[in-house]
Amino acid sequence: MSRYGKRLKKAYEGFDREASYSTAQAIKILKSAASTTKFDETIEVCMNLGVDPRHADQMVRGTVALPHGTGKSVRVAVFARGDKADEAKAAGAELVGAEELAEAIQKGEMNFERCIATPDMMAVVGRLGKVLGPKGMMPNPKLGTVTPDVAGAVKAAKAGQIEFRVEKAGIIHAGIGKASFSDEALTENINAFVSAIAKAKPSGVKGTYMKKTSVSSTVGPGIRIDISSQDA
């Protein structure tokens, strides 16, 4: 940990922690710091929103297809039977099943990051609310994860579609790529994410909606960005 401490200290010396930078400038700073690590760091966007998610009309949740993906392979579980199960397997889903899949999940076997279900399977999936809900993986028709088009949902997840959901403190964050991505690819992914959050603005929000936005890498510094210049 001391090695990372020295590296972070040096990284923070290279910019003003109180200033806000354009997305392009922030990415250059992050990638410069990430170049000293021995692994491909994840680049993450974190936003402080002026919402109170305890109120239903201030919940921020949705999906966004990142134009350049996340750089991370996503394991998908699908609840389906018959032809729909076959379609899910053909689309690349790692886990496909019905009651037997539900039993495995109840036993703690959750080797997947996205869960999809056909509408007729919700009677089975509904029993998993206490398991999948806290992890943000409960299938939801509003997110496109309860759908008859399981093949399309699986392909979207594999192609870089991510889900987002605001946390209790009004914070929302997501990994939007890897340090090895080009500056342009990271910028476009960040723009797509920020735009999706803007479009998901709840009707009950009063005052400033997007208060503060920053980008960071796995073991790198957090850098404030000016979202008004996100295309810069």
C-alpha positions as CSV (number, residue, x, y, z in Angstrom):
1,M,0.0,0.0,0.0
2,S,2.9,2.4,0.7
3,R,3.9,2.1,-3.0
4,Y,0.4,3.3,-4.1
5,G,0.6,6.0,-1.5
6,K,3.7,7.5,-3.0
7,R,2.3,7.1,-6.5
8,L,-0.9,8.9,-5.6
9,K,1.0,11.6,-3.9
10,K,3.0,12.2,-7.0
11,A,-0.2,12.1,-9.2
12,Y,-1.9,14.7,-7.0
13,E,1.1,17.0,-7.4
14,G,0.4,17.1,-11.1
15,F,-3.0,18.9,-10.9
16,D,-5.2,21.2,-8.8
17,R,-7.5,19.0,-6.7
18,E,-9.9,21.9,-6.2
19,A,-10.2,22.8,-9.9
20,S,-12.5,21.3,-12.5
21,Y,-11.1,20.1,-15.8
22,S,-12.5,19.2,-19.2
23,T,-13.1,15.5,-19.7
24,A,-10.1,15.3,-22.2
25,Q,-7.8,17.0,-19.7
26,A,-8.9,14.7,-16.8
27,I,-8.4,11.6,-18.9
28,K,-4.8,12.7,-19.8
29,I,-4.0,13.2,-16.1
30,L,-5.5,9.8,-15.2
31,K,-3.8,7.9,-18.0
32,S,-0.4,9.5,-17.0
33,A,-0.8,8.1,-13.5
34,A,-2.1,4.7,-14.7
35,S,0.9,4.2,-16.9
36,T,2.9,3.4,-13.8
37,T,0.8,0.4,-12.8
38,K,1.2,-3.2,-13.9
39,F,-2.4,-3.8,-14.8
40,D,-5.1,-2.2,-16.9
41,E,-7.0,0.1,-14.5
42,T,-10.7,0.7,-14.7
43,I,-11.8,4.2,-15.3
44,E,-14.8,5.2,-13.3
45,V,-17.2,8.2,-13.3
46,C,-18.8,9.3,-10.0
47,M,-21.6,11.9,-9.8
48,N,-23.0,13.6,-6.8
49,L,-26.7,14.2,-7.6
50,G,-29.1,16.6,-5.9
51,V,-31.6,13.8,-5.2
52,D,-33.0,11.9,-2.2
53,P,-33.6,8.4,-3.4
54,R,-35.7,7.6,-0.4
55,H,-38.5,9.3,-2.3
56,A,-39.8,7.4,-5.2
57,D,-40.0,10.5,-7.4
58,Q,-36.3,11.1,-7.0
59,M,-34.9,7.7,-7.9
60,V,-32.4,7.6,-10.7
61,R,-32.0,4.3,-12.4
62,G,-31.6,3.1,-15.9
63,T,-29.2,1.6,-18.5
64,V,-26.8,3.1,-21.1
65,A,-25.0,1.5,-24.0
66,L,-21.4,2.7,-23.9
67,P,-20.2,3.2,-27.5
68,H,-16.9,1.5,-26.8
69,G,-18.0,-1.0,-24.1
70,T,-16.4,-1.4,-20.7
71,G,-13.4,-3.5,-21.5
72,K,-14.8,-6.1,-19.1
73,S,-16.4,-9.4,-20.0
74,V,-19.9,-9.8,-18.5
75,R,-21.3,-13.1,-17.4
76,V,-25.0,-13.3,-18.0
77,A,-27.7,-15.4,-16.3
78,V,-31.0,-15.9,-18.0
79,F,-34.3,-17.3,-16.7
80,A,-36.1,-18.9,-19.6
81,R,-37.5,-22.1,-20.9
82,G,-37.8,-23.9,-24.2
83,D,-37.0,-21.9,-27.3
84,K,-36.2,-18.7,-25.3
85,A,-33.6,-20.7,-23.3
86,D,-32.1,-21.8,-26.6
87,E,-32.0,-18.3,-27.9
88,A,-30.3,-17.1,-24.7
89,K,-27.6,-19.8,-25.0
90,A,-27.1,-19.0,-28.7
91,A,-26.6,-15.3,-27.8
92,G,-23.9,-16.1,-25.3
93,A,-25.5,-16.4,-21.9
94,E,-23.3,-18.4,-19.5
95,L,-26.2,-19.5,-17.3
96,V,-29.7,-20.4,-18.5
97,G,-32.4,-22.2,-16.6
98,A,-35.6,-22.0,-14.5
99,E,-36.2,-23.5,-11.1
100,E,-32.8,-25.1,-11.0
101,L,-31.1,-21.8,-11.6
102,A,-33.1,-20.2,-8.9
103,E,-32.1,-22.9,-6.4
104,A,-28.5,-22.5,-7.3
105,I,-28.7,-18.7,-6.7
106,Q,-30.5,-19.2,-3.4
107,K,-27.5,-21.4,-2.4
108,G,-25.2,-18.5,-3.1
109,E,-24.0,-19.5,-6.5
110,M,-23.9,-16.1,-8.3
111,N,-21.1,-16.3,-10.8
112,F,-22.7,-13.6,-13.1
113,E,-23.0,-9.8,-13.3
114,R,-26.3,-9.4,-15.2
115,C,-29.6,-11.3,-14.8
116,I,-32.3,-11.4,-17.5
117,A,-35.7,-13.1,-17.5
118,T,-38.6,-13.7,-19.8
119,P,-41.9,-12.3,-18.5
120,D,-43.3,-15.7,-17.8
121,M,-40.4,-16.5,-15.5
122,M,-41.0,-13.7,-13.0
123,A,-43.0,-16.0,-10.7
124,V,-39.8,-17.9,-10.2
125,V,-37.5,-14.9,-10.2
126,G,-39.7,-13.0,-7.7
127,R,-38.7,-15.4,-5.0
128,L,-35.1,-14.2,-5.3
129,G,-35.8,-10.6,-4.5
130,K,-33.9,-10.7,-1.2
131,V,-30.9,-12.2,-2.9
132,L,-30.7,-10.3,-6.2
133,G,-32.3,-7.0,-5.1
134,P,-29.5,-5.9,-2.7
135,K,-26.9,-6.6,-5.5
136,G,-28.9,-4.5,-8.0
137,M,-29.4,-7.5,-10.3
138,M,-33.1,-8.1,-9.9
139,P,-34.6,-8.3,-13.5
140,N,-36.7,-5.2,-14.2
141,P,-38.9,-4.5,-17.3
142,K,-37.9,-0.7,-17.1
143,L,-34.3,-1.7,-17.5
144,G,-35.0,-4.1,-20.3
145,T,-33.9,-7.1,-18.3
146,V,-37.5,-8.6,-18.2
147,T,-38.2,-9.1,-21.9
148,P,-39.2,-11.7,-24.4
149,D,-36.2,-10.6,-26.5
150,V,-33.7,-12.4,-24.3
151,A,-31.2,-12.7,-27.2
152,G,-31.2,-9.0,-27.7
153,A,-30.8,-8.3,-24.0
154,V,-27.9,-10.7,-23.7
155,K,-26.1,-9.2,-26.7
156,A,-26.6,-5.7,-25.3
157,A,-25.1,-6.7,-22.0
158,K,-22.2,-8.3,-23.7
159,A,-21.7,-5.3,-26.0
160,G,-21.2,-2.8,-23.2
161,Q,-24.6,-1.8,-21.9
162,I,-24.4,-1.0,-18.2
163,E,-27.0,-0.4,-15.5
164,F,-26.8,2.5,-13.1
165,R,-28.7,3.2,-9.9
166,V,-28.3,6.1,-7.4
167,E,-27.2,5.1,-3.9
168,K,-28.7,6.4,-0.6
169,A,-26.3,9.4,-0.4
170,G,-27.2,10.6,-3.9
171,I,-24.1,9.2,-5.4
172,I,-24.1,7.3,-8.7
173,H,-21.0,5.7,-10.3
174,A,-20.0,3.3,-12.9
175,G,-16.9,1.8,-14.6
176,I,-16.9,3.2,-18.2
177,G,-13.7,1.7,-19.7
178,K,-10.1,0.8,-19.2
179,A,-6.9,3.0,-19.1
180,S,-5.8,1.2,-22.2
181,F,-8.7,2.7,-24.2
182,S,-7.9,5.7,-26.4
183,D,-8.6,9.2,-25.1
184,E,-11.4,9.5,-27.6
185,A,-13.1,6.2,-26.6
186,L,-13.1,7.2,-22.9
187,T,-14.4,10.6,-23.7
188,E,-17.3,9.2,-25.8
189,N,-18.1,6.7,-23.1
190,I,-18.1,9.4,-20.4
191,N,-20.3,11.6,-22.5
192,A,-22.8,8.8,-23.1
193,F,-22.9,8.0,-19.3
194,V,-23.4,11.7,-18.3
195,S,-26.1,12.1,-21.0
196,A,-28.0,9.1,-19.8
197,I,-27.9,10.4,-16.2
198,A,-29.2,13.8,-17.5
199,K,-32.1,12.2,-19.3
200,A,-32.9,10.1,-16.2
201,K,-33.6,13.3,-14.2
202,P,-36.5,12.5,-11.9
203,S,-39.6,14.7,-11.8
204,G,-39.3,15.4,-8.1
205,V,-35.8,17.0,-8.2
206,K,-35.6,20.6,-6.9
207,G,-32.6,22.8,-7.4
208,T,-29.3,21.6,-8.9
209,Y,-29.5,18.0,-10.3
210,M,-25.9,17.2,-11.2
211,K,-23.8,18.8,-8.4
212,K,-20.4,17.3,-8.9
213,T,-18.8,14.9,-11.4
214,S,-15.4,13.3,-11.1
215,V,-13.4,10.6,-12.9
216,S,-10.9,8.2,-11.3
217,S,-9.0,5.0,-12.0
218,T,-8.7,1.9,-9.8
219,V,-5.8,3.1,-7.7
220,G,-5.5,6.6,-9.2
221,P,-6.6,10.1,-8.1
222,G,-10.1,11.5,-8.4
223,I,-10.4,14.5,-10.7
224,R,-13.3,16.8,-11.0
225,I,-14.6,17.4,-14.4
226,D,-16.7,20.2,-15.8
227,I,-19.6,18.4,-17.5
228,S,-20.5,21.6,-19.5
229,S,-17.2,21.0,-21.4
230,Q,-17.5,17.2,-21.6
231,D,-17.2,17.3,-25.4
232,A,-13.9,19.3,-25.2
